[in-house]
Amino acid sequence: MFKHILVCCDDSESSLQAAQIAASIAQKRPCRVTVLYVLNLHQILPPPIGAWDGEVGPEAVTHYRERVREVVKQPVAEIFRTARVDYEWRFELGHPVDKILDVAKEGEVDLIVLGSRGLGGLKRLVLGSVSEGTLHHAPCSVLIVRGKNAPQGAAGFEHILLAADGSESADRATQAAVEIAQAFHTSLQALHVLEPFSFSPFLSDDDYAVLIDQDPETLARHYRTHLRDSIGTVVTEANICCTLTQERGEAGDTIVGFANENRSDLIVMGSRGLGGFDRMLLGSVSTYVTHHAPCPVLIVR
């Protein structure tokens, strides 16, 4: 499944949830785990006034490091100790997003796990600035831990929702969702949202020109057939039970609403394709869902 997980921690509640979920994943499928805390000096320094520019000396950094060890590292260490999962601790100085991305690239991380709030200190935002920056620029998959349906304690995922649209990105998400369902011995719910006049990434221009002249049900049936074939092959090989639901509407709202109604505790989706905006670092639908989902969201790259 994942070979190296990077867990980004601070002293927030969602950060501890992120550590718990990362430990649960590593417990099911042993892998390398790195826990990272980034000290952003600009957040603890007063702003410069005139010629005076505040500095933090080595003694202050050492003191802060010890406080982090007490406030952040100890609770996280207890989580991994209880799960019997080994991990490496990293303490870095710098801008959180930059350091997270640097450590992820340096360590060939294939999954970053972090909470939705707290890391940047901007709790007024729906999604914290550090979480959003990491999500948009990460070189690998990102799991944002958020929402009232997030697994608590050592509980694993039980109701996994796969957002499917037939794109290459969504196909990679399908593989990840199936592997997680296997690890946690649960089934999978796949959802396809048929948006009015949405462009299908698996249709040629000629196919699309023909389909838009047909009735909506014909188009919907074409999607269902394709998705049943592509998803069915993967879940059959993995011996996973999967049901496919198709709904019509705006993709972001529909996915979030479906997750609420079905008490999903994890949404798995691709980073592109769902909204048709391949020019963006992260698709518009993926962005919307990570901001409003009632549960953790795994964006697969």
N, C-alpha and C positions, 0 to 999 in steps of 0.2 A: 504494500500500500504506500506508506510514506517511509523514506529512509532517514531523513533528518528533519526534525521539527524544531522550529525556533519559537519559543514562548516569550512574549514581551510583557514584562511585569512592572507594576508600580504598587502603590498602596490602595488602589481602588478595589471595590467589590467585584466589578466585572473582570478585573485583572486576575483575581483569585479564581473566578469561574473559568477563565481561560486556562489557567494552570491545571485546574481539576479536569477539564475536558481533554487537554493535551496528555495528561497522565493516563486517562482512561483509554485514549487511542493507543498510546505506547504500550499500555498493559496488554491490549488485545493483539497488537502486532509490534513486537520489539523493534525499536529503532533508536537512533541517536537523538538525544534531546539536549538543546541548549536553552538556558533561561537567561534572558538579557534584561538588564536595567540600564537605562541611559539617563545620566545626569545632565540636564540642560542648564548650564550656568547662567544663561540669560534670564531664566525664571527665578533665580534666587538673588540676582544682583539688582540694586537700584539703577535706574536709568542714569546715564552720564549727564553731568551738569557743567556746562562751560568746558574748561580745560580739564576738569576732574573726570576721570573715568575709573569706576570701581573695578577692583580686581579680586580674585579669589586665590589666596596663596595655597601652597601644598598642605599646610596644616589644616586649613579649612576643608579641603577636599578629603583628606584622611578622616577628619571628624564626620563629614557627611557620609563617607563610605561606610563607616561603622554604624551610623544611624540607619542607613539603608539595609545593612546586614541584619539589624534588629527588627526593623519595621516591615521590610519587604521579604528579605531572604528567608527568615525563619518560618513564617507561615507557609511560604511556597515549598520550602524544604520538607515541612511536615506532610504536605500533600503528596509529594513524590515518595517520601519514605513510607507512608501508609500504602501507596499503590505499588511499592517495591519496584520503582522505576529509577534507574540511574540517570543523572543529568550533569551537565557542565554549567557552571555559573559564570556569567560575563557582566562586568561593570565597565561602562564606557562613558566618556565625556564627549558632549557634542549635541547637535540637533537630533532629536529622537528619530525622525523619519530617515535622515541621512545615515545614521548609525545602524538602524534596523536593516536598511537596504544593503549597506556595506557588509554587515555580518552575514546576511542571507547569501550574498554573492560569494563571499570569501569561503563560507562553509558549505557551499552547494546545497543549501536548504531547499527542500521541495514543499514545505508547508510552514507558513507563518501563522501563529495563533495569537490573537490579542483581543482585549476587551473593546467595546465600542466607545467607552468614555474614560476620562481620567488621565490618559497618557499625556495629553497636551494641556490639561488644566482648564479646558474650555467646556465646562459641563452644560453650558446653555445650548450647545449644538446638539442636533439629533444624533449626529455621528461626530466624534471627536476629530480634531484636525489631524492628529497623528494617525489615527485609524484610517481616515480618508486618504491621507497622503500615501500611506503604505499600500492601501488597497489599489490605488491607481497606478503605482509605479513599481510594485513588487515584481521580481523576476520569476515568481513561482505562485502557487496557489495560496490563498489567504482565507483563514477561517475567522470571521468576526463573531465574537461571543456577545449576544445581546438578547433582550426580550424576556417576557414573563414565562415562556415555555422552555427556557434553557435548562438542560439537565442539572439537577442539584446534587451535591455530594459526589458519591462514586457512581451514581446512576449513569448509564450510557444512553445512547440514542435508541429510541423505540419507534418513532414515527418520522421516517425520512421522506422528504418530498423532493423529487427531481423535476426541475423545470426543463422541459424538452422542447426543442424546435427544429431539430434535424440538422443544425449547423455543426461544423467540425468542433467548435468549442463545446457545444452541448454534448457531442459524442464523447469527448474526454470527461465531461462531467458525469455522464452515464457510467463510465468505467469506474470513476472514483466512488460514486454513490453505491454501486454494486459491491465494491470491495468493503466499504464501511458497513453496509447491511450484512455482509458475510461475517465481518469481525464481531458485530454486535448481535448476530443471530436474530435478525428481524427482517421484515418484508419492506417493500419499496412501493411508494405511490408516485407515479409519473403524471405530470400535468402538462398538457399542451394548450396554449391560449391562441385562438384564432382571432387575430386583430383584423378589422376591416381594411382591405387593400394592402395588407402587409406583404412584403416581398419575402418569398421563401428562399433560403440560402441553398437548397438542394435542387431547385428548378432552373432550367435554362430559360433564356428569354422567350424562346419559341413555346416552351411548355406553359410559361406564365401567360403569354398572349392568348393561348387557347383557353386556359382555365378561367381567366377573368370574364370570359364571355359565357361561362356556365353558371349554373345556380350555386349559391353558397354551400349547399349541402354536398355537392360534388367536390368542391374544393376541400371542405372539411374531411370528407371521406378519403381523399387523396393523402392528406396529411396523416390521418389515422393509420392508413395502410403502411405508409413509409415508416412511421414511428414504431408501429407494432413489429415490423420486420427488423429494424435496426436495434431497438431496445431488446426485443425478444431474443435475438441471438445471444446477446451478452448475458441476460439474466438466466437463460436456459443453461448455458455453459457453467454458470456459477451456482445453479440450483437455488435461485432466489425467486420468491413469489413477488410478482409485480403486477399492479393494475394500472391501466392507462385511462385517464379522464381527459376529456376535451371540453373546454369552455370558450365562450366568445366574449370579447371585451378588450379593455386596455390591459396590456400584459402585466405591468407592475402592480396595479390595483388588484387584478384578479389573482395573481400569485400570492400576494399578502393576504387577501381575503380568504383564499382557499386554505392557506396555512393556519389562519385563525380558526376557521370552522372545523378543521380536522386535527387541531391541537398538534401540529407538526413541531418536532423539537430540533429539526435540522432541515434547512433548504440547501440543496446542492444545485448549482447552475454554472454555466459557462460565463466567461468574461466578455464575450462579444456575441454579436449575431442576434440576440433576443430583441433588440430594438432596431436592427438594421443600420446602426451607426458604426461601421467598422473603422471609420477615421478616428474615433475616440479611443483613448487609452482604456476606458472601461465603458461598456455599453450603457445606454440610458436606463434600460430596464434593470440591469444588474445594480446600478447605482441606487435606483429608487428602492429596490427590495432591501438592500443593506441598510438603508436609512429607516425603513418602516416595518421590517419583519418582526413578528412576535417571538422569534427564536434565533439561534445562531444561523449564520449564512456562510456556506463554503463556496467561494468563487474559484473555479478551477481554471488554471492556465495550462 
